[in-house]
């Protein structure tokens, strides 16, 4: 029987995603232009980009690493959450106007509206906004996510505002969720649900979605390209998935669960890091 002690706190949220990049100047330029992100912190060999002082992506210069294959475990996409239709439309416009972007589709997911791109080094990006939480549940009382047609040109025509386009970098953006490629869903469930403490919100063919506090999903895992994938080799792309919990006590509770399930954790006194079954690093840090 699952109890609250087995779960991450309801206010848990995702935080700055770390990407290992081969060309730091190219990728910093791309994320600044296409996603209207600005520097939040910078040091030798890495930069954190975000909006309104809050990080969205950390780019770490790691030249010489190979590009991950499409069938490898790792990042499927980083999902950047925008607060409203106008900010989403302005951000989609910026991404679509950058010639280094590759637009890969758009969907109405019932709980959200989403647009998908690929960055110059092949990392997936989702730009989305949530519909009101009151409308997320289906007739059975469960979160209802779907994939329906969403016309990108019609969306931009309906929601673009000149004032928001001109100031889009000043509008809020956060990491809403992270979607991973994994080798199999049963193993992913044992790690992300049983050990880490997320709750399952939806299952779809080849995919599992989990969250804390009733959000539609903080993390997704799929095997659409990666069924049977082994542990990751060192490559460009996903560096670290950041999860923020309310307090150090919440970090300690998660670490205890992870150890109980046989996972080794590294604790630097503030952040606990653990490798998932495919070698993707998950970092848990307290908000205060």
C-alpha positions as CSV (number, residue, x, y, z in Angstrom):
1,X,0.0,0.0,0.0
2,X,1.4,3.4,-1.0
3,X,1.5,6.1,1.7
4,X,2.5,9.8,1.6
5,X,5.9,8.7,3.0
6,X,6.5,6.8,-0.3
7,X,5.8,9.8,-2.5
8,X,7.5,13.0,-3.5
9,X,5.9,16.1,-1.9
10,X,3.0,17.7,-3.9
11,X,5.0,20.9,-4.6
12,X,7.8,19.0,-6.2
13,X,8.7,20.5,-9.6
14,X,11.3,20.1,-12.4
15,X,14.3,22.5,-12.6
16,X,17.1,23.5,-14.9
17,X,18.1,20.7,-17.3
18,X,21.8,20.1,-18.0
19,X,22.9,19.4,-21.6
20,X,26.4,18.4,-22.6
21,X,27.1,20.3,-25.8
22,X,29.8,20.1,-28.4
23,X,29.7,23.7,-29.6
24,X,28.9,26.0,-26.7
25,X,28.8,29.2,-28.6
26,X,26.5,27.7,-31.2
27,X,24.1,26.3,-28.6
28,X,24.1,29.4,-26.4
29,X,23.3,31.5,-29.5
30,X,20.6,29.1,-30.5
31,X,18.8,29.0,-27.1
32,X,19.1,32.8,-26.8
33,X,17.6,33.4,-30.2
34,X,15.1,30.6,-30.7
35,X,13.8,30.3,-27.1
36,X,14.4,33.9,-26.1
37,X,16.5,32.8,-23.1
38,X,19.0,35.1,-21.4
39,X,22.1,34.2,-19.2
40,X,21.3,33.5,-15.6
41,X,24.8,32.3,-14.6
42,X,28.1,31.7,-16.4
43,X,31.4,30.2,-15.7
44,X,34.3,28.7,-17.6
45,X,32.9,26.1,-20.0
46,X,29.2,26.4,-19.1
47,X,26.3,28.8,-19.1
48,X,22.8,28.7,-17.5
49,X,20.1,30.3,-19.7
50,X,16.5,31.1,-18.6
51,X,14.0,33.8,-18.1
52,X,13.2,36.2,-15.3
53,X,16.3,34.9,-13.4
54,X,15.2,31.3,-13.4
55,X,17.2,28.7,-15.2
56,X,15.8,26.6,-18.0
57,X,18.8,24.9,-19.5
58,X,22.5,24.6,-18.4
59,X,24.8,24.1,-21.4
60,X,28.1,22.4,-20.4
61,X,30.9,22.4,-23.0
62,X,32.0,18.8,-23.5
63,X,33.8,18.7,-26.9
64,X,34.8,15.3,-28.3
65,X,31.8,13.3,-27.1
66,X,29.8,11.4,-29.8
67,X,26.2,12.3,-30.7
68,X,23.8,9.8,-29.2
69,X,22.0,7.5,-31.6
70,X,18.2,7.7,-32.0
71,X,17.8,4.3,-30.3
72,X,19.8,5.2,-27.2
73,X,18.4,5.8,-23.8
74,X,18.5,9.5,-22.8
75,X,16.6,12.7,-23.6
76,X,13.5,12.6,-25.7
77,X,12.7,16.3,-25.1
78,X,12.9,19.1,-22.6
79,X,9.5,20.7,-22.1
80,X,9.5,24.5,-21.5
81,X,6.3,25.7,-19.9
82,X,5.0,29.1,-20.8
83,X,2.3,30.9,-18.8
84,X,-0.3,31.7,-21.5
85,X,-1.2,31.5,-25.2
86,X,0.4,34.8,-26.1
87,X,3.8,33.9,-24.6
88,X,3.7,30.5,-26.1
89,X,2.9,31.9,-29.5
90,X,5.7,34.5,-29.3
91,X,8.2,31.8,-28.3
92,X,7.0,29.4,-31.0
93,X,7.5,32.3,-33.5
94,X,11.0,32.9,-32.3
95,X,11.9,29.2,-32.6
96,X,10.3,28.9,-36.0
97,X,12.2,31.9,-37.3
98,X,15.6,30.6,-36.3
99,X,17.0,28.7,-39.4
100,X,18.8,26.3,-37.0
101,X,15.5,25.0,-35.6
102,X,13.8,21.9,-37.0
103,X,10.0,22.0,-36.4
104,X,8.8,18.5,-35.8
105,X,5.1,19.0,-35.0
106,X,2.4,20.3,-32.8
107,X,-0.4,18.7,-30.7
108,X,-3.4,19.4,-28.6
109,X,-2.9,17.1,-25.6
110,X,-6.2,18.1,-23.8
111,X,-4.3,19.2,-20.7
112,X,-1.9,21.4,-22.8
113,X,-1.0,22.8,-26.2
114,X,2.4,21.9,-27.4
115,X,4.9,22.6,-30.2
116,X,8.0,20.5,-30.9
117,X,11.4,21.4,-32.2
118,X,14.9,20.0,-32.4
119,X,18.0,22.0,-31.5
120,X,21.2,22.1,-33.7
121,X,22.7,19.2,-31.8
122,X,19.6,17.0,-32.0
123,X,18.1,17.6,-28.6
124,X,14.3,17.6,-28.5
125,X,12.4,20.7,-27.3
126,X,8.7,21.0,-26.4
127,X,7.2,24.5,-26.0
128,X,3.8,24.3,-24.2
129,X,1.2,25.9,-22.1
130,X,-1.2,24.2,-19.7
131,X,-4.9,24.5,-19.9
132,X,-6.7,25.2,-16.6
133,X,-6.2,22.3,-14.1
134,X,-10.0,22.1,-13.5
135,X,-10.4,20.6,-17.0
136,X,-7.7,17.9,-16.9
137,X,-9.8,15.0,-15.7
138,X,-11.8,12.7,-17.9
139,X,-15.1,11.0,-17.2
140,X,-13.4,8.4,-15.1
141,X,-11.8,11.0,-12.8
142,X,-8.3,10.3,-14.1
143,X,-6.1,12.8,-15.9
144,X,-7.0,12.6,-19.6
145,X,-4.2,13.3,-22.1
146,X,-4.6,12.9,-25.8
147,X,-2.9,13.8,-29.0
148,X,-5.1,15.8,-31.4
149,X,-4.4,18.0,-34.3
150,X,-3.2,21.6,-33.6
151,X,-2.7,23.9,-36.5
152,X,0.5,25.9,-35.8
153,X,-0.4,28.7,-38.3
154,X,-3.9,29.1,-36.9
155,X,-2.6,29.1,-33.4
156,X,-0.1,31.9,-34.2
157,X,-2.7,33.9,-36.0
158,X,-5.1,33.7,-33.1
159,X,-2.6,34.4,-30.2
160,X,0.3,36.5,-31.4
161,X,0.5,39.9,-29.8
162,X,3.0,42.5,-30.9
163,X,3.7,43.7,-27.4
164,X,4.5,40.1,-26.2
165,X,6.6,39.3,-29.3
166,X,8.7,42.5,-28.5
167,X,9.2,41.6,-24.9
168,X,9.1,37.8,-24.9
169,X,12.4,37.3,-23.1
170,X,10.9,39.1,-20.1
171,X,8.0,36.7,-19.8
172,X,8.2,33.7,-17.5
173,X,9.4,30.3,-18.6
174,X,10.2,27.2,-16.6
175,X,11.0,23.5,-17.1
176,X,7.5,22.0,-17.0
177,X,8.5,18.4,-17.6
178,X,11.3,16.1,-18.9
179,X,10.6,13.2,-21.3
180,X,13.2,10.4,-21.5
181,X,13.9,7.5,-23.7
182,X,14.3,4.3,-21.7
183,X,15.0,0.6,-22.4
184,X,11.8,-0.7,-20.8
185,X,8.8,0.7,-18.9
186,X,8.6,-1.9,-16.1
187,X,12.1,-1.0,-15.0
188,X,11.4,2.7,-15.4
189,X,8.3,2.3,-13.2
190,X,10.3,0.6,-10.5
191,X,12.8,3.4,-10.4
192,X,10.8,6.5,-11.0
193,X,7.6,5.5,-9.1
194,X,8.6,2.8,-6.5
195,X,12.0,4.2,-5.6
196,X,12.0,7.9,-6.5
197,X,8.4,8.6,-5.4
198,X,6.5,9.9,-8.4
199,X,2.9,8.8,-9.0
200,X,1.7,7.3,-12.3
201,X,-0.7,9.7,-14.1
202,X,-1.1,7.9,-17.4
203,X,0.0,4.9,-19.5
204,X,0.0,4.9,-23.2
205,X,1.3,2.3,-25.7
206,X,5.0,2.5,-25.2
207,X,5.0,5.3,-22.7
208,X,4.6,6.0,-19.0
209,X,3.8,9.4,-17.4
210,X,4.4,10.3,-13.8
211,X,4.1,13.3,-11.5
212,X,4.0,14.7,-8.0
213,X,1.0,16.6,-6.6
214,X,-1.5,15.7,-9.3
215,X,0.3,17.5,-12.2
216,X,-0.4,15.9,-15.6
217,X,3.2,14.8,-15.8
218,X,6.6,16.0,-14.5
219,X,8.3,13.1,-16.3
220,X,7.6,10.9,-19.3
221,X,9.4,7.7,-20.3
222,X,9.0,6.0,-23.6
223,X,10.4,3.1,-25.6
224,X,9.2,4.3,-29.0
225,X,12.8,4.4,-30.4
226,X,14.8,2.8,-27.5
227,X,13.1,-0.6,-26.5
228,X,15.8,-2.8,-25.1
229,X,18.4,0.0,-24.8
230,X,21.3,-0.7,-22.5
231,X,22.9,1.7,-20.1
232,X,24.1,4.9,-21.8
233,X,27.6,5.6,-23.0
234,X,29.1,9.0,-22.5
235,X,27.6,11.2,-25.2
236,X,26.4,14.7,-26.0
237,X,22.9,15.5,-24.9
238,X,21.4,14.8,-21.5
239,X,23.6,15.6,-18.6
240,X,21.4,15.8,-15.6
241,X,17.6,15.9,-14.8
242,X,17.0,18.3,-11.9
243,X,14.1,17.8,-9.5
244,X,13.4,20.4,-6.8
245,X,11.6,19.3,-3.6
246,X,10.5,21.6,-0.7
247,X,13.1,20.8,1.9
248,X,16.2,18.9,2.8
249,X,14.0,16.5,4.7
250,X,12.3,15.6,1.4
251,X,15.7,15.0,-0.2
252,X,16.6,12.7,2.7
253,X,13.3,10.8,2.4
254,X,13.8,10.2,-1.3
255,X,17.4,9.1,-0.7
256,X,16.2,6.6,1.9
257,X,13.7,5.2,-0.6
258,X,16.3,5.0,-3.3
259,X,18.8,3.2,-1.0
260,X,16.0,0.8,0.1
261,X,15.4,-0.2,-3.5
262,X,19.1,-0.8,-4.0
263,X,20.3,2.4,-5.7
264,X,23.5,4.1,-4.8
265,X,23.2,7.8,-4.1
266,X,25.8,10.6,-3.9
267,X,25.1,13.3,-1.4
268,X,27.1,16.6,-1.3
269,X,25.2,17.9,1.7
270,X,22.6,19.7,-0.3
271,X,21.8,17.8,-3.5
272,X,21.4,14.0,-3.9
273,X,22.3,12.4,-7.2
274,X,21.4,9.0,-8.5
275,X,21.7,7.2,-11.8
276,X,18.5,5.8,-13.3
277,X,18.8,2.2,-14.7
278,X,20.2,3.6,-18.0
279,X,22.8,5.9,-16.4
280,X,20.8,9.1,-16.7
281,X,21.6,11.3,-13.7
282,X,18.7,12.6,-11.5
283,X,19.5,15.3,-9.0
284,X,17.2,16.2,-6.1
285,X,17.7,19.6,-4.4
286,X,15.7,21.4,-1.7
287,X,14.0,24.6,-2.6
288,X,15.0,26.0,0.8
